[in-house]
Amino acid sequence: MKREWKNAPITTAALWGTEHRGPPPIEQEWRELCKQDNDTIVLWAGEWNRSGVPLGWVWAEMRVEEDEVQPSRKNPAAATPASNIERMLTPIAHEARIRIMQTMHDGPRSSGELSSATGLKGGNLYYHLKELIHAAYVTEKDGGYDLTPLGCQLLLTFASIAGKVVKDRGEEGLLVASDWKGRNQ
């Protein structure tokens, strides 16, 4: 089914704008706002219709100064403690855990369903589930397991980024685009 983007004027204007070539209008506007060192605008947004239940989120981080340059001001990449980033990424940075989360993509699953889908058995499955539960990416629910809203958001976000920047070249290995613009190659 082809989407009718004419019914999404805000999305269309922000991402594609008019027929001109070049960066999307929202990127052009942000480039005009970010004139000083460490000016930063980050927008993390999405909408997922997950088994008939809408899940939407918008998180924004803006650090744009209108006054003199403040050399001590750091952007989020430098200001956020590395340990906080590690705490968020470590639980999901394992192929088995990603497969578990992908299995719950459409909704809750029993341990038997998770085992069948992932090939993980007994203690190995429960070890990875425990790590995901501790991180608040998965919850135990009605005798089964399900993604939390944060788990849904992270799975969709990381999968979308990986789909754009990582290309599996078989035995040659993975190719990660070094330039975001290389996403269409």
C-alpha positions as CSV (number, residue, x, y, z in Angstrom):
1,M,0.0,0.0,0.0
2,K,1.5,3.3,-1.1
3,R,1.5,6.1,1.6
4,E,-0.3,9.3,0.9
5,W,2.4,11.8,2.1
6,K,0.0,14.7,1.2
7,N,-1.7,13.8,4.5
8,A,1.5,14.5,6.4
9,P,2.4,18.1,5.6
10,I,4.6,18.6,8.7
11,T,6.7,15.6,8.0
12,T,6.9,16.3,4.3
13,A,7.9,19.9,4.8
14,A,10.5,19.1,7.5
15,L,12.2,16.2,5.7
16,W,11.7,16.7,2.0
17,G,10.4,20.3,1.6
18,T,10.2,21.3,-2.0
19,E,11.7,19.9,-5.2
20,H,15.1,21.5,-4.6
21,R,18.3,19.3,-4.2
22,G,20.4,19.4,-1.1
23,P,19.9,18.8,2.6
24,P,16.3,18.6,3.9
25,P,14.8,21.9,5.1
26,I,15.1,21.0,8.8
27,E,18.8,20.3,8.4
28,Q,19.3,23.6,6.6
29,E,17.4,25.5,9.3
30,W,19.5,23.8,12.1
31,R,22.7,24.7,10.2
32,E,21.7,28.3,10.4
33,L,21.0,28.1,14.1
34,C,24.2,26.3,15.0
35,K,26.8,29.0,14.3
36,Q,29.1,28.7,17.3
37,D,31.4,25.9,18.4
38,N,29.5,23.2,20.3
39,D,26.1,24.4,19.3
40,T,24.0,21.2,19.1
41,I,20.5,20.2,18.1
42,V,19.6,16.6,18.4
43,L,16.1,15.2,17.8
44,W,15.1,11.6,18.4
45,A,11.6,11.0,17.4
46,G,9.5,8.1,16.1
47,E,6.1,6.5,15.9
48,W,5.6,2.8,15.8
49,N,2.2,1.1,15.4
50,R,3.1,-2.1,17.3
51,S,0.3,-4.7,17.0
52,G,-2.3,-1.9,16.9
53,V,-0.9,0.0,19.8
54,P,0.7,3.4,19.0
55,L,4.0,4.2,20.5
56,G,5.4,7.6,19.9
57,W,8.3,9.6,21.3
58,V,10.1,12.9,20.8
59,W,13.2,13.7,22.7
60,A,15.1,16.9,21.9
61,E,18.4,18.2,23.0
62,M,19.2,21.8,22.1
63,R,22.3,23.7,23.1
64,V,22.4,26.8,20.9
65,E,23.8,30.0,22.5
66,E,22.7,33.4,21.4
67,D,25.4,35.3,23.3
68,E,29.2,35.1,23.3
69,V,31.0,31.9,22.7
70,Q,31.4,30.0,26.0
71,P,34.5,27.8,25.6
72,S,33.7,25.8,28.7
73,R,30.4,24.7,27.2
74,K,30.5,21.1,25.9
75,N,28.1,19.4,23.5
76,P,26.3,16.2,24.7
77,A,28.9,14.0,23.1
78,A,31.6,15.3,25.4
79,A,29.4,16.3,28.4
80,T,27.7,12.9,29.0
81,P,29.8,10.6,31.1
82,A,31.1,7.7,29.2
83,S,29.8,5.3,31.9
84,N,26.3,6.5,31.2
85,I,26.6,5.8,27.5
86,E,28.1,2.4,28.3
87,R,25.3,1.5,30.7
88,M,22.8,2.2,28.0
89,L,24.6,0.3,25.2
90,T,26.1,-2.7,26.9
91,P,22.8,-4.6,27.5
92,I,21.8,-4.3,23.9
93,A,25.3,-4.7,22.3
94,H,25.0,-8.5,22.1
95,E,23.6,-10.4,19.1
96,A,21.6,-12.8,21.2
97,R,19.9,-10.0,23.1
98,I,19.1,-8.2,19.9
99,R,17.6,-11.4,18.5
100,I,15.5,-11.8,21.7
101,M,14.2,-8.2,21.3
102,Q,13.5,-8.7,17.6
103,T,11.5,-11.8,18.5
104,M,9.3,-9.6,20.7
105,H,8.9,-7.0,17.9
106,D,5.2,-7.8,17.4
107,G,4.4,-8.4,21.1
108,P,4.9,-10.5,24.1
109,R,6.5,-14.0,23.8
110,S,6.8,-17.0,26.1
111,S,10.2,-18.3,27.0
112,G,9.5,-21.3,24.8
113,E,8.7,-19.0,21.8
114,L,11.9,-17.0,22.5
115,S,13.9,-20.2,22.7
116,S,12.5,-21.6,19.4
117,A,13.0,-18.3,17.6
118,T,16.6,-17.5,18.9
119,G,18.0,-21.0,19.4
120,L,18.9,-20.0,23.0
121,K,18.2,-22.6,25.6
122,G,17.7,-22.7,29.4
123,G,20.2,-20.8,31.5
124,N,21.7,-19.1,28.4
125,L,18.3,-17.6,27.4
126,Y,17.5,-16.6,31.0
127,Y,20.9,-14.9,31.4
128,H,20.3,-12.7,28.4
129,L,16.7,-12.0,29.4
130,K,17.9,-11.0,32.9
131,E,20.3,-8.5,31.4
132,L,17.6,-6.9,29.3
133,I,15.1,-6.8,32.2
134,H,17.8,-5.2,34.4
135,A,18.3,-2.5,31.7
136,A,14.5,-1.9,31.6
137,Y,14.4,-2.9,27.9
138,V,12.3,-6.0,28.5
139,T,9.7,-6.8,31.1
140,E,8.2,-10.0,32.4
141,K,4.5,-9.9,31.6
142,D,1.7,-12.4,32.1
143,G,4.1,-15.4,32.2
144,G,6.0,-14.1,29.2
145,Y,8.3,-11.3,28.1
146,D,7.8,-8.1,26.3
147,L,9.7,-5.0,25.2
148,T,9.3,-1.9,27.3
149,P,8.6,1.4,25.5
150,L,12.3,2.2,25.9
151,G,13.2,-1.2,24.5
152,C,10.9,-0.6,21.5
153,Q,12.5,2.8,20.9
154,L,16.0,1.6,21.1
155,L,15.4,-1.5,18.9
156,L,13.8,0.6,16.2
157,T,16.4,3.3,16.4
158,F,19.4,1.1,16.3
159,A,18.0,-1.2,13.6
160,S,17.1,1.9,11.5
161,I,20.6,3.3,11.9
162,A,22.3,0.0,11.2
163,G,20.1,-0.5,8.1
164,K,21.4,2.8,6.8
165,V,25.1,2.7,7.6
166,V,26.1,-1.0,7.8
167,K,26.3,-3.2,4.7
168,D,26.9,-6.9,5.0
169,R,29.4,-8.0,2.3
170,G,29.3,-11.7,3.1
171,E,32.8,-13.1,3.7
172,E,34.4,-9.7,3.1
173,G,32.8,-8.5,6.4
174,L,30.8,-5.5,7.2
175,L,31.2,-2.1,5.6
176,V,30.3,0.8,7.9
177,A,29.7,4.1,6.1
178,S,32.3,6.6,7.4
179,D,30.3,9.4,6.0
180,W,26.6,9.6,6.9
181,K,26.0,10.8,3.3
182,G,27.2,7.3,2.2
183,R,23.9,5.8,3.5
184,N,22.5,5.4,0.0
185,Q,25.5,3.6,-1.4
